[in-house]
Amino acid sequence: MSFRVQDHYFKKAKKDNFLARSVYKLEEIDQKFKVISQGETVLDLGYHPGSWIQYTSRKVGDSGHVVGIDIRDINKKLLNIKNVTVFEKDIFDVTDLSTLGVDKPFDTVVSDMAPNTTGIRSVDQQRSFNLIEQVFYHLPVFLKDGGNFVIKVFDGHEAQVFLKSQKSIFKEFHFLKPKSTRSVSKEFFVIGKGFKKNEVQ
Ligand SMILES: C[S@@+](CC[C@H](N)C(=O)[O-])C[C@H]1O[C@@H](n2cnc3c(N)ncnc32)[C@H](O)[C@@H]1O
């Protein structure tokens, strides 16, 4: 059953000229929770190959701007999109906005980051959790007060406890496992709307 799902979204992405099937996860999240609007600035953490960038750049339009970072080599296919800037960077090295060539926090931050997996469940869960912690730690720098946020999470006890502790920094806090996520996957997404910068400890 899961292969059929994979097949369907994989083929659909090819047909629709998207760089990855993960675009349908963001599309579903955005349709449901309205996280990205025209004219906005978006920071995409772990953008490679760039299907989320293709989606967000269209959604924000010419008056908006999308910045992507990834530890992988820059995907040259994205370089001709006018409202997009991509960087080859590790999230652990990005601590201020000037490194990203901007001077104002973003309207929306999205993260589809996933660590290199080892197959050892506890190690993979820990790596994934480190990424999540790092993103939340830097949110007050990256995200404007009132801004929106999407992050991929691999389920685990530590992640659940941590996310519970972060609920109060958003007006709305939602969890979603999009339809295009493979049924065997432990991933889900957290959607935060209305960032309350002053509540961050
Ligand atoms: C599932 S892919 C993202 C797919 C993307 N959303 C798309 O639509 O094409 C996850 C990405 O996270 C990136 N990543 C993992 N750890 C990272 C880190 N420490 N800093 C930056 N990017 C990272 C990986 O290199 C990988 O390209």
PDBQT file of the ligand as one rigid body, heavy atoms in Angstrom, charges set to zero:
ROOT
HETATM    1  C1  LIG A 301      13.937  15.762   2.945  1.00  0.00    +0.000 C 
HETATM    2  S1  LIG A 301      15.199  16.814   2.377  1.00  0.00    +0.000 S 
HETATM    3  C2  LIG A 301      14.321  18.294   2.013  1.00  0.00    +0.000 C 
HETATM    4  C3  LIG A 301      13.465  18.239   0.790  1.00  0.00    +0.000 C 
HETATM    5  C4  LIG A 301      12.926  19.611   0.385  1.00  0.00    +0.000 C 
HETATM    6  N1  LIG A 301      11.952  20.098   1.351  1.00  0.00    +0.000 N 
HETATM    7  C5  LIG A 301      12.283  19.617  -0.972  1.00  0.00    +0.000 C 
HETATM    8  O1  LIG A 301      11.103  19.880  -1.046  1.00  0.00    +0.000 OA
HETATM    9  O2  LIG A 301      12.964  19.402  -1.973  1.00  0.00    +0.000 OA
HETATM   10  C6  LIG A 301      16.071  17.210   3.856  1.00  0.00    +0.000 C 
HETATM   11  C7  LIG A 301      17.260  18.109   3.675  1.00  0.00    +0.000 C 
HETATM   12  O3  LIG A 301      17.756  18.521   4.971  1.00  0.00    +0.000 OA
HETATM   13  C8  LIG A 301      19.130  18.831   4.798  1.00  0.00    +0.000 C 
HETATM   14  N2  LIG A 301      19.850  18.961   6.077  1.00  0.00    +0.000 N 
HETATM   15  C9  LIG A 301      20.085  17.978   6.990  1.00  0.00    +0.000 A 
HETATM   16  N3  LIG A 301      20.828  18.440   8.007  1.00  0.00    +0.000 NA
HETATM   17  C10 LIG A 301      21.061  19.767   7.743  1.00  0.00    +0.000 A 
HETATM   18  C11 LIG A 301      21.781  20.789   8.426  1.00  0.00    +0.000 A 
HETATM   19  N4  LIG A 301      22.440  20.531   9.587  1.00  0.00    +0.000 N 
HETATM   20  N5  LIG A 301      21.824  22.033   7.894  1.00  0.00    +0.000 NA
HETATM   21  C12 LIG A 301      21.198  22.277   6.713  1.00  0.00    +0.000 A 
HETATM   22  N6  LIG A 301      20.500  21.353   6.008  1.00  0.00    +0.000 NA
HETATM   23  C13 LIG A 301      20.430  20.104   6.508  1.00  0.00    +0.000 A 
HETATM   24  C14 LIG A 301      19.623  17.657   3.941  1.00  0.00    +0.000 C 
HETATM   25  O4  LIG A 301      20.845  17.961   3.312  1.00  0.00    +0.000 OA
HETATM   26  C15 LIG A 301      18.459  17.443   2.973  1.00  0.00    +0.000 C 
HETATM   27  O5  LIG A 301      18.700  18.042   1.723  1.00  0.00    +0.000 OA
ENDROOT
TORSDOF 0
